[in-house]
Amino acid sequence: MIDYQSIIDKYYPAGTVRRDIYLKHCRQVADKALHIASRKKLDIDPALIEASAMLHDIGIFMTDADGIDCHGSAPYIAHGLLGAKLLRDNNFPEEIARVAERHTGAGISVEDIDEQNLPLPHTDLMPETLLERLVCYADKFFSKSGDMKEKSLERVRNSMDRHTSRTRSRFEKLHEEFS
């Protein structure tokens, strides 16, 4: 069993709004990913799905996102890379670090980074493995702000449309795989 709670406790102190938001969001993503995996009979260890989903956003505390009580200096879009580094530095399995690294949007390509002038290294951040794609997909249905209720498919699609047509297309492929 992967002890994901210890690193959450380390960076998301009890009694903080940041922790409450983090735990609620990640639990929602984990539950949706586990439900999809069960329904689709995916060959992924449920404990690995849960740990990956509970840690996919571990880097948000290092970003500047006041609305979710995160007061770091990095841009929010970098939270996946920051979280992956943190997980690697704390000796978590590479497959979990890669989920953190590649879950943002419906993946971020080098082309996206260039065209949108994103403050990210010039590297491909697309979800590749079944686990990476599953958590990425489940994450799209939950926000860390507002009422935090599960979004409708239409609302998710609308949020993907705010980026690029490639983003929407990538989401549709994930939807086809997991719906």
C-alpha positions as CSV (number, residue, x, y, z in Angstrom):
1,M,0.0,0.0,0.0
2,I,1.2,3.5,-0.9
3,D,1.2,5.9,2.0
4,Y,0.0,9.0,0.2
5,Q,-1.5,10.6,3.3
6,S,1.9,11.4,4.9
7,I,2.9,13.7,2.1
8,I,-0.5,15.3,2.0
9,D,-0.3,15.9,5.8
10,K,3.2,17.4,5.4
11,Y,2.2,20.1,2.8
12,Y,-1.5,20.6,3.5
13,P,-1.7,21.3,7.3
14,A,-4.9,20.3,9.2
15,G,-7.2,23.2,9.8
16,T,-6.4,25.0,6.6
17,V,-8.8,25.9,3.8
18,R,-6.2,24.6,1.3
19,R,-6.3,21.1,2.9
20,D,-10.1,21.0,2.9
21,I,-10.2,21.9,-0.8
22,Y,-7.3,19.6,-1.7
23,L,-8.8,16.6,0.1
24,K,-12.3,17.1,-1.2
25,H,-11.1,17.5,-4.8
26,C,-8.7,14.6,-4.8
27,R,-11.2,12.3,-3.2
28,Q,-13.8,13.2,-5.8
29,V,-11.2,12.4,-8.6
30,A,-10.2,9.2,-6.9
31,D,-13.7,8.0,-6.5
32,K,-14.6,8.8,-10.1
33,A,-11.4,7.1,-11.4
34,L,-12.0,4.0,-9.2
35,H,-15.7,3.8,-10.4
36,I,-14.6,4.0,-14.1
37,A,-11.9,1.4,-13.6
38,S,-14.4,-1.0,-12.0
39,R,-17.1,-0.4,-14.6
40,K,-14.6,-0.7,-17.5
41,K,-12.7,-3.6,-15.8
42,L,-9.4,-1.8,-16.3
43,D,-6.3,-3.8,-15.4
44,I,-4.9,-1.3,-12.9
45,D,-4.4,-1.9,-9.2
46,P,-7.1,0.1,-7.4
47,A,-4.6,1.1,-4.7
48,L,-2.4,2.7,-7.4
49,I,-5.4,4.5,-8.9
50,E,-6.3,5.9,-5.5
51,A,-2.8,7.0,-4.6
52,S,-2.3,8.6,-8.0
53,A,-5.6,10.5,-7.8
54,M,-5.0,11.6,-4.3
55,L,-1.6,13.0,-5.3
56,H,-2.2,14.3,-8.8
57,D,-2.5,17.9,-7.5
58,I,0.1,17.7,-4.7
59,G,2.0,20.7,-6.2
60,I,-0.7,23.3,-6.0
61,F,0.5,24.7,-2.7
62,M,3.6,26.0,-4.5
63,T,1.5,28.1,-6.9
64,D,-0.1,31.5,-6.7
65,A,-3.7,30.6,-6.5
66,D,-5.3,32.7,-3.8
67,G,-8.8,31.4,-4.5
68,I,-7.8,28.0,-3.3
69,D,-5.6,29.2,-0.4
70,C,-2.3,28.6,-2.3
71,H,0.3,31.3,-1.8
72,G,3.4,30.1,-3.7
73,S,5.2,31.9,-6.4
74,A,4.8,29.6,-9.4
75,P,2.1,30.0,-12.0
76,Y,-0.8,27.6,-11.4
77,I,-0.2,25.8,-14.7
78,A,3.1,24.6,-13.4
79,H,1.5,22.6,-10.5
80,G,1.8,19.3,-12.3
81,L,5.5,19.6,-12.9
82,L,6.1,20.9,-9.4
83,G,4.1,18.1,-7.9
84,A,5.9,15.5,-10.0
85,K,9.3,16.8,-8.8
86,L,8.1,16.8,-5.2
87,L,6.9,13.2,-5.5
88,R,10.2,12.1,-7.1
89,D,12.1,13.9,-4.3
90,N,10.1,12.0,-1.7
91,N,10.7,8.6,-3.4
92,F,7.2,8.0,-4.6
93,P,6.8,5.6,-7.6
94,E,7.6,7.1,-11.0
95,E,4.1,6.1,-12.3
96,I,2.5,8.3,-9.6
97,A,4.8,11.2,-10.4
98,R,4.0,11.0,-14.0
99,V,0.3,11.2,-13.3
100,A,0.9,14.5,-11.4
101,E,3.1,15.7,-14.3
102,R,0.7,14.9,-17.1
103,H,-2.8,15.4,-15.8
104,T,-3.2,19.1,-16.5
105,G,-5.8,20.0,-19.1
106,A,-6.2,17.0,-21.4
107,G,-2.4,17.0,-21.5
108,I,-0.2,19.8,-22.7
109,S,1.8,19.3,-25.9
110,V,5.0,21.1,-26.9
111,E,2.9,22.8,-29.6
112,D,0.5,24.1,-26.9
113,I,3.4,25.5,-24.9
114,D,4.8,27.3,-27.9
115,E,1.6,28.6,-29.3
116,Q,0.2,29.8,-25.9
117,N,3.6,30.9,-24.6
118,L,3.0,28.9,-21.5
119,P,5.4,29.2,-18.6
120,L,6.5,25.6,-18.8
121,P,9.7,23.8,-20.1
122,H,9.7,22.9,-23.7
123,T,8.6,19.3,-23.1
124,D,5.7,17.0,-23.9
125,L,3.3,16.7,-20.9
126,M,0.7,14.3,-22.5
127,P,-0.8,11.5,-20.5
128,E,0.4,8.3,-22.0
129,T,-0.3,5.3,-19.8
130,L,-3.7,4.0,-19.0
131,L,-3.3,5.2,-15.4
132,E,-2.3,8.7,-16.6
133,R,-5.2,9.0,-19.0
134,L,-7.7,7.7,-16.4
135,V,-6.8,10.2,-13.7
136,C,-6.5,13.0,-16.2
137,Y,-10.0,12.2,-17.5
138,A,-11.6,11.9,-14.0
139,D,-10.0,15.2,-12.9
140,K,-11.8,17.2,-15.7
141,F,-15.1,16.7,-13.9
142,F,-14.2,18.4,-10.7
143,S,-13.0,21.9,-9.9
144,K,-11.2,23.1,-6.8
145,S,-13.4,26.3,-6.7
146,G,-17.1,27.1,-6.7
147,D,-19.5,24.5,-5.4
148,M,-17.1,21.7,-6.2
149,K,-20.0,19.5,-7.5
150,E,-19.3,17.2,-10.4
151,K,-19.5,19.0,-13.7
152,S,-21.7,17.9,-16.5
153,L,-20.1,16.6,-19.7
154,E,-21.3,19.7,-21.5
155,R,-19.6,21.9,-18.9
156,V,-16.3,19.9,-19.2
157,R,-16.5,20.2,-23.0
158,N,-17.0,24.0,-22.7
159,S,-14.0,24.3,-20.4
160,M,-11.9,22.4,-22.9
161,D,-13.0,24.7,-25.7
162,R,-11.5,27.7,-23.8
163,H,-8.1,26.3,-24.7
164,T,-7.4,25.0,-28.2
165,S,-9.3,22.7,-30.6
166,R,-6.5,20.2,-29.9
167,T,-7.4,20.2,-26.2
168,R,-11.0,19.5,-27.0
169,S,-10.0,16.7,-29.4
170,R,-7.8,15.1,-26.8
171,F,-10.6,15.3,-24.2
172,E,-13.0,13.6,-26.7
173,K,-10.5,10.8,-27.1
174,L,-10.3,10.3,-23.3
175,H,-14.1,10.4,-23.1
176,E,-14.4,7.8,-25.8
177,E,-12.0,5.6,-23.9
178,F,-13.6,5.9,-20.5
179,S,-17.3,6.7,-21.0
